[in-house]
Amino acid sequence: MSDPTYTPPKVWKWESESGGTFAKINRPIAGPTHDQELPVGEHPLQLYSLATPNGVKVTVMLEELLEQGIRGAEYDAYPIKIGDGDQFGSGFVEVNPNSKIPALVDRSTDPAIRVFESGNILLYLAEKFEAFLPKDIAKRTETLNWLFWQMGSAPMLGGGFGHFYAYAPEKYEYPINRYTMEVKRQLDVLDRQLAKNRYIAGDEYTIADMAIWPWYGALVANKVYDAAEFLEAHTYTNVVRWMEDIAHRPAVQRGRMVNRTWGEPEEQLHERHDASDFEDNTQDKLAAILGHS
């Protein structure tokens, strides 16, 4: 076990992997490590992603657009296997120099437009298709308040709490306590907001819900970090109600499957090219989302 009283050196040097889950894919430099072209399908929208919470935001948005009958939102989705280092391939780095999923290419324009950062992809699609983002200035601003709240808050949940509670090679009281306190505060923020509103930004289902649900909905459903009991997630009753409400949406059930390469077979759809790629297993998908057997 490492020394809990570690003193940082005057100049930090990267001499070895940091340990813990995902250590092999973390490095202090940017840029590609190898040549690897990205596949291109037949639709204008090309998504390169994985079904992590950030990836699920975008596939849910695309499936919700298609559920609305917006055919221009048809897309091809290819998995970027971050455990294998696909995000450091030259093709992916060209689309997202930050080497993080998800990344989108809109080939309906000339030249094509690259879009990266999950919140920006949601905003881009909402504006492109005029959907899930209110036109009223007050409602639009409230939606964006919560979209950016998620972008700022989730790193404390994932990189903070999730890392030290579930993934770090050693468990130390200080970082776990620090990030647990913050995550519980965030859940309380959401619970108070949802006590007054059906959805995050009001009575309308928006990109704010699509951004927040894959992180905080998964947390209270015990789908990430196995921490629901530790956090007493059931006590955030309004968040639980909202999580279950959204989980029943068919587009959410489909979106959660796309680029998923782990879990039960009925939860997975490694690549998505057409609506027919989804099998008719709605009840199985819903049970998987809600954690029911």
MIDOSE-1310 file (N, C-alpha, C; in nm, 2 decimals, decimal comma, always signed):
residues 293
msdp	+0,09/-0,12/+0,00/+0,00/+0,00/+0,00/+0,09/+0,12/+0,00; +0,05/+0,22/-0,08/+0,13/+0,34/-0,08/+0,12/+0,42/+0,05; +0,22/+0,51/+0,07/+0,23/+0,59/+0,19/+0,12/+0,70/+0,19; +0,03/+0,69/+0,29/-0,08/+0,79/+0,30/-0,03/+0,93/+0,32
tytp	+0,10/+0,95/+0,36/+0,15/+1,08/+0,38/+0,25/+1,13/+0,27; +0,22/+1,08/+0,15/+0,30/+1,11/+0,03/+0,32/+1,26/+0,02; +0,45/+1,30/-0,01/+0,48/+1,43/-0,03/+0,51/+1,45/-0,18; +0,44/+1,53/-0,26/+0,47/+1,55/-0,40/+0,61/+1,60/-0,42
pkvw	+0,67/+1,55/-0,53/+0,81/+1,60/-0,56/+0,80/+1,74/-0,62; +0,91/+1,81/-0,63/+0,92/+1,94/-0,68/+0,87/+1,95/-0,82; +0,91/+1,85/-0,90/+0,87/+1,83/-1,04/+0,81/+1,69/-1,06; +0,69/+1,68/-1,10/+0,63/+1,55/-1,12/+0,68/+1,49/-1,25
kwes	+0,71/+1,36/-1,25/+0,75/+1,29/-1,37/+0,66/+1,16/-1,39; +0,62/+1,13/-1,51/+0,55/+1,01/-1,54/+0,64/+0,90/-1,56; +0,66/+0,81/-1,46/+0,75/+0,70/-1,46/+0,69/+0,57/-1,46; +0,56/+0,56/-1,43/+0,49/+0,43/-1,43/+0,34/+0,46/-1,43
esgg	+0,26/+0,35/-1,46/+0,12/+0,36/-1,46/+0,07/+0,39/-1,31; -0,04/+0,46/-1,30/-0,08/+0,51/-1,17/-0,15/+0,40/-1,09; -0,18/+0,29/-1,15/-0,25/+0,18/-1,08/-0,40/+0,20/-1,09; -0,47/+0,09/-1,06/-0,62/+0,09/-1,06/-0,68/+0,07/-1,20
tfak	-0,81/+0,06/-1,20/-0,88/+0,04/-1,32/-0,85/+0,15/-1,42; -0,84/+0,13/-1,54/-0,81/+0,22/-1,65/-0,67/+0,28/-1,65; -0,58/+0,23/-1,56/-0,45/+0,29/-1,56/-0,38/+0,28/-1,69; -0,40/+0,18/-1,77/-0,32/+0,16/-1,89/-0,36/+0,26/-2,00
inrp	-0,48/+0,32/-1,99/-0,52/+0,41/-2,09/-0,50/+0,56/-2,05; -0,44/+0,58/-1,93/-0,42/+0,72/-1,89/-0,27/+0,76/-1,92; -0,25/+0,87/-1,97/-0,12/+0,92/-2,00/-0,12/+1,07/-2,00; +0,00/+1,14/-1,98/+0,00/+1,28/-1,96/+0,03/+1,36/-2,09
iagp	+0,01/+1,29/-2,21/+0,03/+1,36/-2,34/-0,08/+1,33/-2,43; -0,10/+1,42/-2,53/-0,21/+1,40/-2,62/-0,16/+1,35/-2,75; -0,25/+1,34/-2,85/-0,21/+1,29/-2,99/-0,22/+1,15/-3,01; -0,22/+1,10/-3,13/-0,24/+0,96/-3,16/-0,12/+0,87/-3,13
thdq	-0,14/+0,75/-3,10/-0,04/+0,65/-3,07/-0,02/+0,56/-3,19; -0,12/+0,55/-3,28/-0,11/+0,46/-3,39/-0,20/+0,50/-3,50; -0,18/+0,45/-3,62/-0,27/+0,48/-3,73/-0,39/+0,39/-3,73; -0,51/+0,45/-3,73/-0,63/+0,37/-3,73/-0,74/+0,45/-3,79
elpv	-0,78/+0,42/-3,91/-0,89/+0,50/-3,97/-1,02/+0,46/-3,91; -1,12/+0,56/-3,91/-1,25/+0,53/-3,86/-1,34/+0,48/-3,97; -1,42/+0,38/-3,94/-1,52/+0,34/-4,04/-1,63/+0,44/-4,07; -1,69/+0,44/-4,19/-1,79/+0,54/-4,22/-1,91/+0,46/-4,28
gehp	-2,02/+0,49/-4,23/-2,14/+0,42/-4,28/-2,22/+0,51/-4,38; -2,34/+0,47/-4,40/-2,42/+0,54/-4,51/-2,50/+0,66/-4,47; -2,51/+0,68/-4,34/-2,59/+0,79/-4,29/-2,51/+0,92/-4,27; -2,58/+1,04/-4,27/-2,50/+1,16/-4,26/-2,43/+1,17/-4,12
lqly	-2,49/+1,12/-4,02/-2,44/+1,13/-3,88/-2,36/+1,00/-3,85; -2,23/+1,02/-3,82/-2,14/+0,91/-3,78/-2,10/+0,93/-3,63; -2,13/+0,83/-3,55/-2,10/+0,84/-3,41/-2,00/+0,74/-3,37; -1,90/+0,79/-3,30/-1,79/+0,70/-3,25/-1,79/+0,71/-3,10
slat	-1,83/+0,60/-3,03/-1,86/+0,61/-2,89/-1,85/+0,48/-2,82; -1,89/+0,48/-2,70/-1,91/+0,36/-2,61/-2,02/+0,39/-2,51; -2,08/+0,28/-2,46/-2,20/+0,30/-2,38/-2,17/+0,33/-2,24; -2,07/+0,42/-2,21/-2,05/+0,48/-2,08/-2,16/+0,59/-2,06
pngv	-2,17/+0,64/-1,94/-2,27/+0,75/-1,92/-2,26/+0,86/-2,03; -2,14/+0,91/-2,06/-2,13/+1,01/-2,16/-2,17/+0,97/-2,29; -2,14/+0,85/-2,33/-2,18/+0,80/-2,46/-2,33/+0,78/-2,47; -2,40/+0,73/-2,36/-2,54/+0,71/-2,36/-2,62/+0,84/-2,38
kvtv	-2,57/+0,95/-2,33/-2,64/+1,07/-2,35/-2,67/+1,09/-2,50; -2,57/+1,07/-2,59/-2,59/+1,10/-2,73/-2,67/+1,00/-2,80; -2,65/+0,87/-2,77/-2,74/+0,77/-2,83/-2,88/+0,78/-2,79; -2,91/+0,82/-2,67/-3,05/+0,85/-2,63/-3,10/+0,96/-2,71
mlee	-3,02/+1,07/-2,72/-3,07/+1,19/-2,80/-3,10/+1,15/-2,94; -3,02/+1,07/-3,00/-3,04/+1,03/-3,14/-3,17/+0,94/-3,15; -3,18/+0,85/-3,06/-3,30/+0,76/-3,07/-3,43/+0,84/-3,03; -3,42/+0,94/-2,95/-3,54/+1,03/-2,92/-3,57/+1,11/-3,04
lleq	-3,48/+1,16/-3,12/-3,51/+1,23/-3,24/-3,57/+1,14/-3,34; -3,52/+1,02/-3,35/-3,59/+0,92/-3,45/-3,73/+0,89/-3,40; -3,75/+0,88/-3,27/-3,88/+0,85/-3,21/-3,98/+0,96/-3,25; -3,93/+1,08/-3,27/-4,01/+1,19/-3,31/-4,04/+1,19/-3,46
girg	-3,98/+1,10/-3,53/-4,00/+1,09/-3,68/-3,90/+1,18/-3,75; -3,79/+1,22/-3,69/-3,69/+1,31/-3,76/-3,59/+1,22/-3,83; -3,62/+1,19/-3,96/-3,54/+1,10/-4,03/-3,39/+1,15/-4,05; -3,37/+1,28/-4,05/-3,24/+1,33/-4,07/-3,14/+1,29/-3,96
aeyd	-3,20/+1,24/-3,85/-3,12/+1,19/-3,73/-3,07/+1,05/-3,74; -3,10/+0,98/-3,86/-3,05/+0,85/-3,87/-2,90/+0,85/-3,86; -2,84/+0,75/-3,80/-2,70/+0,75/-3,77/-2,64/+0,61/-3,78; -2,51/+0,61/-3,80/-2,43/+0,49/-3,78/-2,35/+0,51/-3,65
aypi	-2,34/+0,41/-3,57/-2,27/+0,41/-3,44/-2,16/+0,30/-3,44; -2,04/+0,34/-3,42/-1,93/+0,25/-3,41/-1,87/+0,25/-3,27; -1,83/+0,14/-3,21/-1,77/+0,14/-3,08/-1,63/+0,18/-3,08; -1,59/+0,26/-2,99/-1,45/+0,30/-2,96/-1,41/+0,23/-2,83
kigd	-1,34/+0,12/-2,84/-1,31/+0,04/-2,72/-1,19/+0,11/-2,65; -1,23/+0,18/-2,55/-1,13/+0,26/-2,48/-1,03/+0,18/-2,40; -1,07/+0,06/-2,36/-0,97/-0,03/-2,30/-0,87/-0,08/-2,39; -0,89/-0,08/-2,52/-0,80/-0,12/-2,62/-0,72/+0,00/-2,68
gdqf	-0,75/+0,12/-2,63/-0,68/+0,24/-2,68/-0,73/+0,29/-2,82; -0,85/+0,25/-2,86/-0,91/+0,30/-2,99/-0,91/+0,45/-2,99; -0,93/+0,52/-2,88/-0,94/+0,66/-2,87/-0,81/+0,73/-2,91; -0,70/+0,66/-2,91/-0,57/+0,72/-2,95/-0,54/+0,69/-3,09
gsgf	-0,63/+0,63/-3,17/-0,60/+0,60/-3,31/-0,61/+0,74/-3,39; -0,54/+0,74/-3,49/-0,52/+0,87/-3,57/-0,66/+0,92/-3,62; -0,75/+0,83/-3,66/-0,88/+0,88/-3,71/-0,96/+0,94/-3,60; -0,96/+0,88/-3,48/-1,04/+0,93/-3,38/-0,98/+1,06/-3,32
vevn	-0,85/+1,07/-3,31/-0,79/+1,19/-3,26/-0,82/+1,31/-3,36; -0,83/+1,28/-3,49/-0,87/+1,38/-3,59/-1,00/+1,44/-3,56; -1,10/+1,35/-3,51/-1,23/+1,40/-3,48/-1,24/+1,46/-3,34; -1,17/+1,40/-3,25/-1,16/+1,46/-3,11/-1,02/+1,46/-3,06
pnsk	-0,95/+1,58/-3,07/-0,81/+1,58/-3,03/-0,79/+1,56/-2,88; -0,90/+1,55/-2,80/-0,90/+1,53/-2,66/-0,91/+1,38/-2,63; -0,93/+1,29/-2,73/-0,93/+1,15/-2,72/-1,02/+1,09/-2,62; -1,14/+1,15/-2,61/-1,25/+1,11/-2,52/-1,37/+1,08/-2,61
ipal	-1,45/+0,97/-2,57/-1,58/+0,95/-2,63/-1,68/+1,03/-2,56; -1,79/+1,07/-2,63/-1,83/+1,04/-2,77/-1,78/+1,14/-2,86; -1,77/+1,11/-2,99/-1,74/+1,21/-3,09/-1,83/+1,18/-3,21; -1,88/+1,29/-3,28/-1,97/+1,28/-3,38/-1,92/+1,36/-3,51
vdrs	-1,95/+1,30/-3,62/-1,92/+1,37/-3,75/-2,05/+1,39/-3,83; -2,08/+1,51/-3,86/-2,20/+1,54/-3,94/-2,15/+1,56/-4,09; -2,18/+1,46/-4,17/-2,14/+1,46/-4,31/-2,24/+1,52/-4,40; -2,35/+1,57/-4,34/-2,45/+1,64/-4,42/-2,41/+1,77/-4,47
tdpa	-2,30/+1,82/-4,42/-2,24/+1,95/-4,45/-2,12/+1,93/-4,53; -2,08/+2,04/-4,61/-1,95/+2,04/-4,68/-1,87/+2,16/-4,65; -1,76/+2,15/-4,58/-1,70/+2,02/-4,53/-1,78/+1,97/-4,41; -1,75/+1,84/-4,38/-1,82/+1,78/-4,26/-1,78/+1,85/-4,13
irvf	-1,87/+1,84/-4,04/-1,85/+1,91/-3,91/-1,82/+1,81/-3,80; -1,71/+1,83/-3,73/-1,68/+1,74/-3,62/-1,74/+1,80/-3,49; -1,79/+1,72/-3,40/-1,85/+1,77/-3,28/-1,80/+1,67/-3,17; -1,74/+1,73/-3,07/-1,70/+1,65/-2,95/-1,74/+1,72/-2,82
esgn	-1,72/+1,65/-2,71/-1,78/+1,68/-2,58/-1,93/+1,65/-2,58; -1,97/+1,56/-2,49/-2,11/+1,51/-2,50/-2,21/+1,62/-2,48; -2,19/+1,72/-2,40/-2,28/+1,83/-2,38/-2,30/+1,91/-2,51; -2,19/+1,93/-2,58/-2,19/+2,01/-2,70/-2,26/+1,93/-2,81
illy	-2,24/+1,80/-2,81/-2,31/+1,72/-2,91/-2,46/+1,73/-2,89; -2,51/+1,72/-2,76/-2,65/+1,73/-2,74/-2,70/+1,87/-2,78; -2,63/+1,97/-2,76/-2,67/+2,11/-2,80/-2,67/+2,12/-2,95; -2,57/+2,07/-3,01/-2,56/+2,07/-3,16/-2,68/+2,00/-3,22
laek	-2,71/+1,88/-3,17/-2,83/+1,81/-3,23/-2,96/+1,88/-3,20; -2,97/+1,93/-3,08/-3,10/+2,00/-3,04/-3,12/+2,12/-3,13; -3,01/+2,20/-3,16/-3,03/+2,32/-3,25/-3,04/+2,28/-3,39; -2,97/+2,17/-3,44/-2,99/+2,13/-3,58/-3,13/+2,08/-3,61
feaf	-3,19/+2,01/-3,52/-3,32/+1,95/-3,54/-3,43/+2,02/-3,47; -3,40/+2,13/-3,40/-3,50/+2,21/-3,33/-3,59/+2,12/-3,24; -3,52/+2,04/-3,15/-3,60/+1,95/-3,07/-3,53/+1,94/-2,93; -3,61/+1,92/-2,83/-3,56/+1,89/-2,69/-3,48/+2,01/-2,63
lpkd	-3,50/+2,13/-2,69/-3,45/+2,25/-2,63/-3,55/+2,36/-2,65; -3,61/+2,41/-2,55/-3,72/+2,51/-2,56/-3,68/+2,63/-2,64; -3,77/+2,69/-2,71/-3,74/+2,82/-2,78/-3,76/+2,94/-2,69; -3,85/+2,93/-2,59/-3,87/+3,03/-2,50/-3,74/+3,06/-2,42
iakr	-3,70/+3,19/-2,42/-3,56/+3,22/-2,37/-3,55/+3,18/-2,22; -3,65/+3,19/-2,14/-3,64/+3,15/-2,00/-3,62/+3,00/-1,99; -3,71/+2,93/-2,06/-3,70/+2,78/-2,05/-3,57/+2,73/-2,11; -3,53/+2,79/-2,22/-3,40/+2,75/-2,29/-3,29/+2,77/-2,19
tetl	-3,28/+2,89/-2,13/-3,18/+2,91/-2,03/-3,18/+2,82/-1,91; -3,30/+2,79/-1,86/-3,30/+2,69/-1,75/-3,25/+2,55/-1,80; -3,28/+2,51/-1,92/-3,23/+2,39/-1,97/-3,08/+2,39/-1,98; -3,03/+2,49/-2,03/-2,88/+2,50/-2,04/-2,82/+2,52/-1,90
nwlf	-2,88/+2,58/-1,81/-2,83/+2,58/-1,67/-2,80/+2,44/-1,62; -2,89/+2,35/-1,64/-2,88/+2,22/-1,59/-2,79/+2,13/-1,68; -2,78/+2,16/-1,81/-2,69/+2,09/-1,90/-2,55/+2,12/-1,85; -2,52/+2,25/-1,82/-2,38/+2,28/-1,78/-2,36/+2,24/-1,64
wqmg	-2,46/+2,24/-1,56/-2,45/+2,18/-1,42/-2,40/+2,04/-1,43; -2,45/+1,96/-1,52/-2,41/+1,82/-1,53/-2,26/+1,82/-1,58; -2,22/+1,90/-1,67/-2,09/+1,90/-1,72/-1,99/+1,93/-1,61; -2,03/+2,02/-1,52/-1,94/+2,06/-1,41/-1,94/+1,96/-1,29
sapm	-2,06/+1,90/-1,27/-2,08/+1,81/-1,15/-2,03/+1,67/-1,17; -2,06/+1,61/-1,29/-2,03/+1,47/-1,31/-1,88/+1,43/-1,29; -1,79/+1,52/-1,32/-1,65/+1,47/-1,29/-1,62/+1,45/-1,14; -1,70/+1,52/-1,06/-1,69/+1,49/-0,91/-1,75/+1,35/-0,88
lggg	-1,85/+1,31/-0,96/-1,91/+1,18/-0,94/-1,82/+1,07/-1,00; -1,78/+1,09/-1,12/-1,71/+0,98/-1,19/-1,56/+0,98/-1,15; -1,49/+1,08/-1,19/-1,34/+1,09/-1,16/-1,31/+1,10/-1,02; -1,40/+1,16/-0,94/-1,38/+1,17/-0,79/-1,44/+1,05/-0,72
fghf	-1,57/+1,05/-0,69/-1,62/+0,94/-0,61/-1,60/+0,80/-0,67; -1,64/+0,79/-0,80/-1,63/+0,66/-0,87/-1,49/+0,60/-0,87; -1,39/+0,69/-0,89/-1,26/+0,64/-0,89/-1,21/+0,59/-0,76; -1,23/+0,68/-0,65/-1,17/+0,64/-0,52/-1,25/+0,54/-0,45
yaya	-1,39/+0,53/-0,48/-1,47/+0,43/-0,41/-1,46/+0,30/-0,48; -1,46/+0,30/-0,62/-1,47/+0,17/-0,69/-1,34/+0,12/-0,76; -1,26/+0,22/-0,81/-1,16/+0,18/-0,90/-1,01/+0,20/-0,85; -0,99/+0,28/-0,75/-0,85/+0,31/-0,71/-0,79/+0,18/-0,65
peky	-0,66/+0,17/-0,67/-0,59/+0,04/-0,61/-0,59/+0,03/-0,46; -0,60/+0,15/-0,39/-0,62/+0,15/-0,25/-0,74/+0,23/-0,21; -0,80/+0,20/-0,10/-0,91/+0,28/-0,05/-0,87/+0,36/+0,07; -0,88/+0,50/+0,05/-0,84/+0,59/+0,16/-0,97/+0,66/+0,21
eypi	-0,97/+0,69/+0,34/-1,09/+0,75/+0,40/-1,11/+0,89/+0,35; -1,00/+0,97/+0,34/-1,02/+1,11/+0,31/-1,08/+1,14/+0,17; -1,03/+1,08/+0,06/-1,09/+1,11/-0,07/-1,23/+1,05/-0,08; -1,26/+0,93/-0,02/-1,39/+0,87/-0,03/-1,49/+0,96/+0,05
nryt	-1,45/+1,00/+0,17/-1,54/+1,09/+0,24/-1,57/+1,22/+0,17; -1,46/+1,28/+0,11/-1,47/+1,41/+0,05/-1,57/+1,40/-0,07; -1,55/+1,30/-0,16/-1,63/+1,29/-0,28/-1,77/+1,23/-0,25; -1,79/+1,15/-0,14/-1,92/+1,10/-0,10/-2,00/+1,22/-0,06
mevk	-1,94/+1,31/+0,02/-2,02/+1,43/+0,07/-2,07/+1,51/-0,05; -1,98/+1,53/-0,15/-2,02/+1,61/-0,27/-2,12/+1,54/-0,35; -2,11/+1,41/-0,37/-2,21/+1,34/-0,45/-2,35/+1,34/-0,38; -2,35/+1,33/-0,25/-2,48/+1,33/-0,18/-2,54/+1,47/-0,19
rqld	-2,45/+1,57/-0,19/-2,50/+1,71/-0,20/-2,56/+1,73/-0,34; -2,50/+1,67/-0,44/-2,55/+1,68/-0,58/-2,68/+1,61/-0,59; -2,69/+1,49/-0,53/-2,82/+1,42/-0,53/-2,93/+1,50/-0,46; -2,89/+1,57/-0,36/-2,99/+1,66/-0,29/-3,03/+1,77/-0,37
vldr	-2,94/+1,83/-0,45/-2,97/+1,94/-0,54/-3,08/+1,89/-0,64; -3,05/+1,77/-0,70/-3,14/+1,72/-0,80/-3,28/+1,68/-0,73; -3,27/+1,63/-0,61/-3,40/+1,58/-0,55/-3,49/+1,70/-0,52; -3,43/+1,81/-0,48/-3,51/+1,93/-0,45/-3,56/+1,99/-0,58
qlak	-3,49/+1,99/-0,69/-3,53/+2,04/-0,81/-3,65/+1,95/-0,87; -3,63/+1,82/-0,85/-3,74/+1,73/-0,91/-3,86/+1,72/-0,81; -3,85/+1,77/-0,69/-3,97/+1,78/-0,61/-4,07/+1,88/-0,66; -4,02/+1,98/-0,74/-4,10/+2,09/-0,79/-4,13/+2,07/-0,94
nryi	-4,06/+1,97/-1,01/-4,08/+1,96/-1,15/-4,08/+1,81/-1,19; -4,15/+1,78/-1,30/-4,15/+1,64/-1,35/-4,01/+1,61/-1,41; -3,96/+1,70/-1,48/-3,83/+1,68/-1,54/-3,73/+1,78/-1,48; -3,60/+1,77/-1,52/-3,50/+1,85/-1,46/-3,52/+2,00/-1,48
agde	-3,56/+2,04/-1,60/-3,57/+2,19/-1,62/-3,71/+2,24/-1,62; -3,81/+2,15/-1,58/-3,95/+2,19/-1,58/-4,04/+2,08/-1,62; -4,15/+2,11/-1,69/-4,24/+2,01/-1,73/-4,21/+1,95/-1,86; -4,10/+2,00/-1,93/-4,06/+1,95/-2,06/-3,94/+1,85/-2,04
ytia	-3,94/+1,74/-2,12/-3,83/+1,65/-2,13/-3,73/+1,72/-2,23; -3,60/+1,74/-2,18/-3,51/+1,81/-2,26/-3,37/+1,74/-2,26; -3,28/+1,81/-2,33/-3,14/+1,76/-2,33/-3,08/+1,76/-2,19; -3,13/+1,84/-2,10/-3,08/+1,84/-1,96/-3,11/+1,70/-1,90
dmai	-3,23/+1,64/-1,92/-3,25/+1,51/-1,87/-3,16/+1,41/-1,94; -3,14/+1,42/-2,07/-3,06/+1,33/-2,14/-2,91/+1,33/-2,09; -2,87/+1,45/-2,05/-2,73/+1,46/-2,00/-2,72/+1,40/-1,86; -2,82/+1,43/-1,77/-2,81/+1,39/-1,63/-2,84/+1,25/-1,60
wpwy	-2,94/+1,20/-1,67/-3,00/+1,06/-1,64/-2,89/+0,95/-1,65; -2,81/+0,95/-1,76/-2,71/+0,84/-1,76/-2,61/+0,83/-1,65; -2,59/+0,95/-1,58/-2,50/+0,95/-1,47/-2,58/+0,93/-1,34; -2,67/+1,01/-1,31/-2,74/+1,01/-1,18/-2,85/+0,91/-1,17
galv	-2,92/+0,89/-1,28/-3,02/+0,78/-1,29/-2,95/+0,65/-1,27; -2,84/+0,63/-1,34/-2,76/+0,50/-1,32/-2,72/+0,48/-1,18; -2,68/+0,59/-1,11/-2,63/+0,59/-0,98/-2,73/+0,54/-0,88; -2,85/+0,60/-0,89/-2,96/+0,56/-0,79/-3,02/+0,42/-0,83
ankv	-3,00/+0,38/-0,96/-3,05/+0,25/-1,00/-2,94/+0,14/-0,97; -2,83/+0,18/-0,91/-2,72/+0,09/-0,88/-2,66/+0,03/-1,00; -2,65/+0,10/-1,11/-2,59/+0,05/-1,23/-2,44/+0,09/-1,25; -2,40/+0,18/-1,16/-2,25/+0,22/-1,16/-2,20/+0,22/-1,02
ydaa	-2,08/+0,17/-1,01/-2,00/+0,18/-0,88/-2,06/+0,09/-0,77; -2,17/+0,02/-0,79/-2,23/-0,06/-0,68/-2,24/+0,02/-0,55; -2,29/+0,14/-0,56/-2,28/+0,23/-0,44/-2,41/+0,28/-0,39; -2,52/+0,23/-0,45/-2,66/+0,28/-0,41/-2,68/+0,27/-0,26
efle	-2,65/+0,15/-0,20/-2,67/+0,14/-0,06/-2,58/+0,23/+0,02; -2,46/+0,24/-0,02/-2,36/+0,32/+0,05/-2,41/+0,47/+0,06; -2,46/+0,51/-0,05/-2,51/+0,65/-0,07/-2,65/+0,67/-0,02; -2,72/+0,56/+0,02/-2,86/+0,57/+0,06/-2,94/+0,63/-0,05
ahty	-2,92/+0,58/-0,17/-2,98/+0,64/-0,29/-3,13/+0,64/-0,29; -3,19/+0,54/-0,22/-3,33/+0,53/-0,21/-3,40/+0,64/-0,14; -3,32/+0,72/-0,06/-3,38/+0,83/+0,01/-3,40/+0,95/-0,08; -3,35/+0,95/-0,19/-3,37/+1,06/-0,29/-3,49/+1,03/-0,38
tnvv	-3,60/+1,03/-0,32/-3,72/+0,97/-0,38/-3,76/+1,04/-0,51; -3,74/+1,17/-0,52/-3,77/+1,24/-0,64/-3,68/+1,20/-0,76; -3,55/+1,18/-0,72/-3,46/+1,13/-0,83/-3,49/+0,99/-0,87; -3,53/+0,90/-0,78/-3,57/+0,77/-0,81/-3,69/+0,77/-0,90
rwme	-3,79/+0,85/-0,87/-3,91/+0,86/-0,95/-3,88/+0,90/-1,09; -3,80/+1,01/-1,10/-3,75/+1,06/-1,23/-3,67/+0,95/-1,31; -3,58/+0,88/-1,24/-3,50/+0,78/-1,31/-3,59/+0,67/-1,37; -3,69/+0,63/-1,29/-3,78/+0,52/-1,34/-3,87/+0,57/-1,46
diah	-3,91/+0,70/-1,45/-4,00/+0,76/-1,55/-3,93/+0,76/-1,68; -3,80/+0,80/-1,68/-3,72/+0,81/-1,81/-3,69/+0,67/-1,86; -3,66/+0,58/-1,77/-3,62/+0,44/-1,80/-3,73/+0,38/-1,89; -3,85/+0,42/-1,87/-3,96/+0,36/-1,95/-3,97/+0,41/-2,09
rpav	-3,90/+0,51/-2,13/-3,91/+0,56/-2,26/-3,84/+0,46/-2,36; -3,91/+0,42/-2,47/-3,85/+0,33/-2,56/-3,71/+0,38/-2,62; -3,70/+0,51/-2,65/-3,58/+0,56/-2,71/-3,46/+0,55/-2,61; -3,49/+0,56/-2,48/-3,39/+0,55/-2,38/-3,34/+0,40/-2,37
qrgr	-3,44/+0,31/-2,38/-3,40/+0,17/-2,37/-3,32/+0,13/-2,49; -3,35/+0,19/-2,61/-3,26/+0,16/-2,73/-3,13/+0,23/-2,71; -3,13/+0,36/-2,68/-3,01/+0,43/-2,67/-2,91/+0,37/-2,57; -2,96/+0,32/-2,46/-2,87/+0,26/-2,37/-2,79/+0,13/-2,42
mvnr	-2,85/+0,07/-2,52/-2,79/-0,05/-2,58/-2,68/-0,02/-2,67; -2,69/+0,09/-2,74/-2,59/+0,12/-2,85/-2,45/+0,13/-2,80; -2,36/+0,06/-2,87/-2,22/+0,06/-2,84/-2,19/+0,00/-2,71; -2,28/-0,08/-2,65/-2,26/-0,15/-2,53/-2,19/-0,28/-2,56
twge	-2,08/-0,31/-2,50/-2,00/-0,43/-2,54/-1,98/-0,52/-2,41; -2,06/-0,50/-2,31/-2,05/-0,57/-2,19/-2,19/-0,60/-2,13; -2,20/-0,68/-2,03/-2,33/-0,71/-1,97/-2,40/-0,82/-2,04; -2,53/-0,83/-2,01/-2,61/-0,94/-2,07/-2,63/-0,92/-2,22
peeq	-2,63/-1,03/-2,30/-2,64/-1,01/-2,45/-2,76/-0,92/-2,49; -2,87/-0,93/-2,42/-2,99/-0,85/-2,46/-2,97/-0,71/-2,44; -2,87/-0,67/-2,36/-2,84/-0,53/-2,33/-2,75/-0,47/-2,43; -2,69/-0,55/-2,52/-2,58/-0,50/-2,61/-2,62/-0,48/-2,75
lher	-2,57/-0,38/-2,81/-2,57/-0,36/-2,96/-2,44/-0,29/-3,00; -2,35/-0,37/-3,04/-2,21/-0,32/-3,06/-2,21/-0,21/-3,16; -2,27/-0,23/-3,27/-2,28/-0,13/-3,37/-2,43/-0,10/-3,41; -2,46/+0,02/-3,44/-2,60/+0,05/-3,48/-2,60/+0,12/-3,62
hdas	-2,68/+0,06/-3,71/-2,69/+0,12/-3,85/-2,83/+0,14/-3,89; -2,92/+0,08/-3,82/-3,06/+0,08/-3,87/-3,15/+0,05/-3,75; -3,28/+0,09/-3,75/-3,37/+0,06/-3,65/-3,39/-0,09/-3,63; -3,37/-0,16/-3,74/-3,39/-0,31/-3,74/-3,28/-0,38/-3,66
dfed	-3,18/-0,31/-3,63/-3,07/-0,37/-3,55/-3,11/-0,41/-3,41; -3,22/-0,34/-3,36/-3,27/-0,37/-3,23/-3,36/-0,49/-3,23; -3,34/-0,58/-3,14/-3,43/-0,69/-3,12/-3,55/-0,65/-3,04; -3,66/-0,72/-3,05/-3,78/-0,68/-2,97/-3,77/-0,74/-2,83
ntqd	-3,69/-0,68/-2,75/-3,68/-0,73/-2,61/-3,70/-0,62/-2,51; -3,80/-0,54/-2,53/-3,82/-0,42/-2,45/-3,83/-0,45/-2,30; -3,90/-0,55/-2,26/-3,91/-0,58/-2,12/-3,78/-0,62/-2,06; -3,70/-0,69/-2,14/-3,56/-0,73/-2,09/-3,48/-0,61/-2,07
klaa	-3,49/-0,51/-2,17/-3,41/-0,39/-2,16/-3,45/-0,31/-2,04; -3,58/-0,30/-2,02/-3,63/-0,22/-1,91/-3,59/-0,28/-1,77; -3,59/-0,41/-1,76/-3,55/-0,48/-1,64/-3,40/-0,45/-1,61; -3,33/-0,45/-1,72/-3,18/-0,43/-1,70/-3,15/-0,29/-1,66
ilgh	-3,23/-0,19/-1,71/-3,21/-0,05/-1,67/-3,24/-0,03/-1,52; -3,36/-0,09/-1,48/-3,41/-0,06/-1,35/-3,34/-0,16/-1,25; -3,26/-0,25/-1,29/-3,20/-0,34/-1,20/-3,28/-0,45/-1,15; -3,39/-0,48/-1,22/-3,48/-0,59/-1,18/-3,43/-0,72/-1,24
s	-3,46/-0,83/-1,17/-3,42/-0,96/-1,23/-3,53/-1,01/-1,33
